[in-house]
């Protein structure tokens, strides 16, 4: 509920500046009951015209076998941009997003998503001590998702620079929400 209250002032008159761009947002969190940031980002995405949000755990629970690849492909075809919102989970995407990609993208060939933009939006508790050339892992948080970039490029999708939030803090949630809204409106 915190995020909904924070969004109230910016929720009015939010529309997609890129006329006619339809955006599909795929949301996943392996522990949704603990989610503050991802729930808040989902609410921000839901406030933008032309955006369809699908929360994998809400739709399919935690059963990766229930993902309906045919239905997800149908919905994906109807959109121009695909956005994945998730917490960085051990330097990776969530298990449900991996299953979603396997079942939705798996056997359909690289041209199905050609021309659709891909954007990832992720959060991480770690900051500069973890990410960046001076951090423990020696690479930026955005670079952790190079396999997603490779998937996008293989599928003929323009790769948009990731929107990453590290050292996340509840107090910064309104700022994160506004940054997401601004990116979705481009």
C-alpha positions in Angstrom: 0.0 0.0 0.0 2.9 2.3 0.6 3.7 2.6 -3.1 0.1 3.3 -4.0 0.0 6.2 -1.7 3.3 7.5 -3.0 2.0 7.3 -6.6 -1.2 9.3 -6.0 0.3 12.7 -7.0 1.9 11.4 -10.3 -0.9 9.1 -11.3 -2.9 11.8 -13.0 -2.5 12.4 -16.7 0.2 9.8 -17.3 0.2 8.8 -20.9 2.7 7.1 -23.2 4.5 9.9 -25.1 5.5 7.5 -27.9 2.1 7.5 -29.6 0.7 4.0 -30.2 3.6 2.1 -28.5 2.1 -0.8 -26.6 4.2 -2.1 -23.8 4.0 -5.5 -22.1 5.5 -5.5 -18.6 6.4 -8.9 -17.1 6.8 -8.7 -13.4 8.3 -11.4 -11.1 9.5 -11.7 -7.5 10.5 -15.0 -5.9 9.2 -13.8 -2.5 6.2 -11.5 -3.4 5.1 -11.3 0.3 8.4 -9.5 1.0 8.3 -7.3 -2.0 8.1 -3.5 -1.6 10.2 -2.2 -4.5 8.9 -4.6 -7.2 5.3 -4.1 -6.0 5.9 -0.3 -6.1 7.4 -0.5 -9.6 4.5 -2.7 -10.8 2.0 0.0 -9.5 4.0 2.7 -11.4 3.9 0.7 -14.6 0.2 0.1 -14.2 -0.3 3.8 -14.1 1.0 4.4 -17.6 -1.4 4.3 -20.6 -0.6 1.7 -23.2 1.0 -0.6 -20.7 -0.2 -4.2 -19.9 1.3 -5.7 -16.8 1.5 -9.4 -16.1 2.8 -10.6 -12.7 3.9 -14.2 -13.2 3.5 -15.3 -9.6 0.0 -13.7 -9.5 -1.0 -15.5 -12.6 0.8 -18.8 -12.3 1.8 -19.0 -8.6 5.2 -20.6 -8.3 4.4 -23.5 -10.7 6.7 -23.1 -13.7 4.8 -25.9 -15.4 1.6 -23.8 -15.5 3.0 -21.1 -17.8 0.8 -21.0 -20.8 3.3 -20.3 -23.6 0.6 -20.0 -26.3 -1.3 -17.3 -24.4 1.9 -15.5 -23.4 3.0 -15.5 -27.1 -0.4 -14.1 -28.2 -0.1 -11.3 -25.6 3.5 -10.6 -26.6 2.6 -10.3 -30.3 0.2 -7.5 -29.4 2.9 -5.3 -28.0 5.8 -3.3 -29.3 8.0 -3.3 -26.2 8.7 -6.0 -23.6 9.8 -4.9 -20.2 10.9 -7.3 -17.4 10.7 -6.1 -13.8 12.3 -8.2 -11.2 14.8 -8.1 -8.2 18.3 -9.3 -9.0 18.3 -12.8 -7.6 21.8 -14.2 -7.1 23.1 -12.2 -10.1 20.3 -13.5 -12.3 16.7 -13.3 -13.3 14.0 -14.9 -11.2 13.1 -18.6 -11.7 9.6 -17.7 -13.0 11.1 -15.3 -15.7 13.5 -18.1 -16.8 10.5 -20.5 -17.1 8.5 -17.8 -18.9 11.3 -17.4 -21.4 11.7 -21.1 -21.9 7.9 -21.7 -22.4 7.1 -18.5 -24.3 10.2 -18.0 -26.4 11.7 -21.6 -26.4 10.8 -23.2 -29.7 9.4 -20.4 -31.8 12.6 -19.1 -33.5 14.4 -15.8 -33.3 12.1 -13.8 -35.7 9.0 -13.9 -33.6 9.9 -10.9 -31.5 11.9 -9.1 -34.2 11.6 -5.3 -33.9 10.1 -5.3 -30.4 12.2 -3.4 -27.9 13.4 -5.1 -24.7 14.0 -3.3 -21.4 14.9 -4.8 -18.1 14.2 -3.1 -14.8 15.8 -4.5 -11.8 16.5 -3.8 -8.1 19.4 -4.9 -5.9 20.2 -4.4 -2.3 23.9 -4.3 -3.1 25.6 -1.1 -4.0 29.1 0.0 -5.0 30.8 -2.5 -2.8 29.2 -5.3 -4.9 28.8 -3.7 -8.4 31.1 -1.7 -10.6 34.7 -2.1 -11.5 35.7 -1.6 -7.8 33.0 -3.8 -6.4 33.3 -7.5 -5.4 32.1 -8.8 -8.7 33.9 -6.3 -10.8 31.1 -5.4 -13.2 28.1 -3.1 -13.3 24.7 -4.4 -12.2 23.4 -3.8 -15.8 26.1 -6.0 -17.2 25.0 -8.9 -15.0 22.1 -9.3 -17.5 24.3 -9.7 -20.6 22.5 -13.1 -21.3 19.2 -11.1 -21.6 20.9 -8.7 -24.0 22.1 -11.7 -26.0 18.5 -13.1 -26.1 17.1 -9.8 -27.3 19.7 -9.4 -30.0 19.3 -13.1 -31.1 15.6 -12.4 -31.4 16.1 -9.2 -33.5 15.0 -7.0 -30.6 16.5 -3.6 -30.0 18.1 -3.7 -26.5 17.3 -0.7 -24.4 19.8 0.3 -21.7 18.6 -1.4 -18.5 17.0 0.6 -15.7 18.8 -0.6 -12.5 18.3 0.5 -8.9 21.0 -0.7 -6.5 21.4 0.0 -2.8 17.6 0.2 -2.9 15.8 2.1 -0.1 12.1 2.4 0.7 12.5 6.1 1.0 13.6 6.3 -2.6 10.7 4.4 -4.0 8.8 7.5 -5.3 12.0 8.4 -7.2 12.3 4.9 -8.7 8.7 4.9 -9.7 9.1 8.2 -11.5 12.2 7.0 -13.3 10.3 3.9 -14.5 7.3 6.0 -15.6 9.6 8.3 -17.5 11.3 5.3 -19.3 7.9 3.7 -20.1 6.7 7.0 -21.7 9.7 7.2 -24.1 
